[in-house]
Amino acid sequence: MKKVIVVGGGLAGLISAYSLARKNVEVILVEKKQYPFHRVCGEYISNETIPFLKSLDLFPAQFHPPHITQLQLTSVSGREATIELDLGGFGISRFAFDHFIYQKCVDAGVKCYENTEVESIRFENEQFAVKTKDLTWIADVVIGSFGKRSKLDVHLQRGFVKKRSPYVGVKYHIRTEHPAHRISLHNFKDGYCGISNVEEGKSTLCYLTHRNNVKRHGNLPEMERTVLFRNPYLKKIFTESEFLWERPEVINEISFATKAPVENHVLMCGDAAGMITPLCGNGMAIAIHASKILSECVSDFCYERISRQQMETTYQQQWNHHFAKRLWAGRQIQQLFGSEWTSNLAVDMARYAKPLAHVLVKSTHGQPF
């Protein structure tokens, strides 16, 4: 039997590993952190994922995730509109959900290595050599699920790392008065902030900003007071909520540049294959769907139903078919956010041109799978 190594234990990596283990494929999962841990993420999952998650017994019903049916938009100056979501979604923290799936992986027989960072991946003579500081594994397939930007992207000489990205992502968990059925998107100068509820009555507050905002004001708290507070909705959230962490989770140089789903024969999944703009709230759904497609292709290769070339070509074609247009749409829609004029336009569209607003929202979502 062929061996598969999954590098990176995010949502896409975990579900790929679990799906393959259920098909009796030998899988090693390598994660540089130790579960459970927090990630910068909006923590909203489109309901398009529910049939697949339930088919694998991965829907996190025991956490009682809130059901989200409405989107609220506010402009930089505080103008507001709401629209109903056609599909809707549910909220759950990565801290809880990733750990839940990790435990499923262990039970399914995945060999998991935590606190272990992969330093290099080399393909030669139809096999991979995957090296950490202390170990070297030989594998037939490597799945790259190492997030938005990593040292491995540099090692693999991926094109997008040559282009510096100006975006910084910041996430808090808070307790606040936020309707359980609503996801809100609040604009501020050169950025936007999402808030929605997750398990145990908590809310996720996650925003994307330009690094110049942070540089100009010296630190995050000062930037938040000076820039985010100009939106009265954000000022109310920041001043009246209970912040549950001493400091936020932060990630720099978030890139929305086009990436290749296959690089040097490594099959990329999740944000490693391409990232949708956070305002669309669908990164987790894309990661879950991509892991389904990927695990099916890898399983066929491991059981010698298809060749390596067929596996790589099929995965790349399927990935582009399902996600390329959604990521492109997200990049275009992002231009409506982060300034007073365009954010007012977005709110007016949600108020007075609801059919068009629904078309834009739908363009970043998929169908149930």
N, C-alpha and C positions, 0 to 999 in steps of 0.2 A: 504494500500500500504506500502511496506517495505521502509525503509529509508537507504540511502547510504551516508557515509561521506568520502570525499576525503581529505586526509591529505597531503598537499603540492601542491602548484599551479604552478608547472612547466609545461612543454609541455604535458607530459603524463597525469598529473592530470587534467589539464584544458580540454583536448580533451575528456578524459573519462567522466568528469562531464557534458560537453556539449552534448556528444552523448547520455548519459542516460537521461538528461533533455528533449531532443527531443523525447524520448520514453515515456515521462510522468512519469518518476521515480523521486521521491523526493530526491534532492541532496543538501548536504551542502559541501562547499569547504572552507578549512581552510589554509591560507597562512600567514607565520610569517612576511613577508615584505609587502610593499604597492606598487601596480602597478602604473606606469611602473618602472622597475628597471633592472639593468644589471646582467648577470650571466656569469661565466667563461664557454665559449662554443665556438667552432669553427665557428658556425653560417653558416653551409653549410648543405643543405637538398637534399638528393638524389631524383631524379625525380620519383622514384618508388612510392612516396607518393601522387603525383598529382591527380590521379583518385579519391582517397578517400577524399582528402581535398576538391576537387571540388564538390563531392557528398554532403558534409556538408556545402558548401558555406564558407569554411575556407581557400581557397587559397588566399594569400594576394596580389592579382593583383594590388590593388590601390597603393601599395608601389613600383611598378615597379622593382621587384627583378631581379638582373642580372642573366642571363642564363650562366651556367658554363659548358664547354665542354672539357676542357683540364687540365691535371695534369702535373705540373712541379716538378721535383725532383732535389735537389742539395745535394752534399756530404759535409762533414765537411770541406774539402779543397776547395770546390767551383766547383767541376765537375758538369755538368748539363745535363739533358735529359728531354724530354717531351713525353707524350703519350696522345692519344685521349681517352676520357671516353665514354664507350658504352652507358650508360644511361644518364650521366650528372646530373646536379643538379641546384639549385638556391640558392642565398645568401640572408639572411634577419637576422637582429639582433634580439636577444631574447627580447631586450627592446621594439621593435615595435611589434614583432609577439605575444609574450605572452600577451601583453596588448590588442592587437586586439582580441585574443581568449577570454580573460577575459571579455571584453565588450560583446562578443557574449553569454557568459555564463550568464551574468546578464540579458540580453534580453530574454534568454530562460527560466529564472525562477530559476536558481541556486542561493541558498542563500550563498553569499560569505562573509567570515570573514577575513579581512586583518589585519595586525599587530597583529596577534593572533598565539601563538605557542602552539602546543599540547605537553603536558608533559607526558601523559601516555595513553596507549590503553590496555584495559583488555577485554577478551572474557570469558563469563560465561552464562550458560543456554541459549545458542543459540543467545545471544545478546552481543554487544560491549558497553562498557562504555569508552567514549573518553573525557579526561579531559584536560582543559587548566587551567591557573591560576585562572580564574573567573567563568568558565562555565563547565558543564558536559552534554554531549549529549549521548543519547541512540540510537544505530543504529543496523540495521540488517547486513549491509555489511560495511567494511572499506577497502578503497583502499589506499595503501601507495605509495606516489609519492614524497618522501621527499629527493630526490637527492642522491648525491654520498656517503655521510656519515653524520649522524646526531645523536643527543642525543637519538632519538627514536630507532636507530639501537642498541645502548647500552642498552636502556631500554628493548628492545625485545630480548636481549642476542643473537644477530645474530653472527654467527661464524666468519665472515670475519673481524669484528672489533677487534678481539683478535690478528690479525696479523698486525703489523705496516707497513704502506706503505711509501716508500721513495720519492714519486712523488709529485711535486708542480706544479700547473697550474697557468698561468699568462695570462691575456688578456688586450689588448689595442684596442681602436678605433683610427684610424689614417686617414689622407688624404695623398695619395701618388700616384705615377704613377704606377698603377698595372692594367694589362689588365683585362677587365671585364669578359672575357670568361674563365679565368684561376684560378685554385686553385694551390698554390705553397706550397711545403713542403721542408723546408730548415733544414738540419742537423747541429748540433753542438755537442761538446763533452758531452755525457750523456744526450742528449735531442734532440728535434726537434721542429720546429716552422712552423705553418701554416699561410698563408695569402690568403684571398679571399675578394671579394667585397660584400657589402650589399647595403641597400637602401641609397639614397641621396648622392651618390658619395663617401661614406666612405668605408674603408677597415677594416676588422677584423684581428688583429695580435694576435695570441694565441700560446703560447708555453708550453711545458711540460719539466721539468728538474728534476734532482735528487737533493734532499735537500742538499747533500754534496756540490754541486756547490754553493749554496747560502751561506752555512756556511763558506766555504773556503774563500769567497770574502766579506762577511760581510753584503752586501745588494744587491738588485736587479740591480741598475744602474751599480755598479762596476762589478758584475758578467756578465752583458750584454756586457760591454766594453771589458772585459778580455776574455770571453769564446765565446759568440755569434758572436762577430766581427771577429773572425778568419775565418768565412765563409763570403767571400766578398759580397755575395748577402744580407746577414743579415746586414752587416756593412752599405751598401748603404741604405737599408730601414730605419735603425735606425737613421742615420745621415742626411738623406735628406727628411724625412717625417715630417708632422705636427701632433704632438700627441695631441689628442682632450681632454684628461683627465689629471688632475693634478697627479693622481696616478692610477696604474692599478688595476683591479679586480684580487684577488689572492685566491686560495683555496689550502689547504694542505691535505696531506695523501689521494690522489686520488688512489683508489683501483680497480684493474682489477681482483681481486679474484672472484671465482665462488660464486654466491649468489643464494638463493632459491626464485622462483617466489611467493611462498606462505609460510608465516611464522606466526605461531600462529593464523591461519585462516585469517590473513591480506593478501590481494591480492596486491603484489608488482608490480609496473609499472615504466617504464623509468629506470633511473640509479639505483633506489632502487632495481630493479630486476636483474641488471647486466649491466656492462659498457663496451662498446667496446673501444679499444685503440683509442685515438683521431686522430692518423695518418690516420685511415680508414675513417674519416669524415662522419660517419653514425649514430652517437648516436641519432640525432634528428629524423632520419627516423625510427630507431628501436622504439623510444618512441611513435611515431605516430602510427605505425603498431600495437604495443602492446596495445595501448589504444583502437584500433578498436576491437581486439580480446577480450580484457577484458570487454568492455562495452556490447558486445554481450552475453558473459557468465553471467554477472551480471543481465542483462535485463531478460534473461531466468529464473534466480533464483527469481527475484523480481515478475515475473508473474507466479511463481510456476510451470514452465514447467520442471524444474530440481531441484534436491535437493542441499543442500550446498556441500555435498561431490562430487556430479557430477560437480558442478560449479568449485570447487577447482581443481579437477582432470583434467577436460577438459582444464582449463586455463593453468595449469602447463604443460600438454602434448603439447598444441598448442605453448606455449612460447618456450619450448625446441625444438620443431620441426622447428620453424622459425628462432630462434636466437642463440641457443647453439653453433652450428657449426661456425656461423659468429663470435661470440665472441672468440671462440678458435682460429680461423684463424687469427684474429686480434692480439692475444697474440703471435702467432708464427711469424707473419710478423714484429711485433715490434722489434724482435731481429735483424733485418736488419738495424736498425736505431740507431743513437746515438754514433757511433764510426767511425773513419776515414776509417778503412778497410771495415767494413760491409756496410757503406753508399756508398763507391765507388762501392761495389759489386751491391747494389741496383740500382745505376745509370747505371752501365754497363748492367744490366739486362734490364732496360728500353730502353737502346740504341740498344742492339744487340740481345735481346731475347724477342721481343715485344709480341709474343704469350703467353709466360710464364708470362710476366708482366700483361697482360690482364686477365689471369686466376687468378692471385693473387688478383687483384683488384675486379674481379667478385666474389671471394669467400667471400668478406666482404659486398657485396650488395645483396639485395633481388630482387624479381620480382615485377612489378607494382601490386598494390592491390586496 
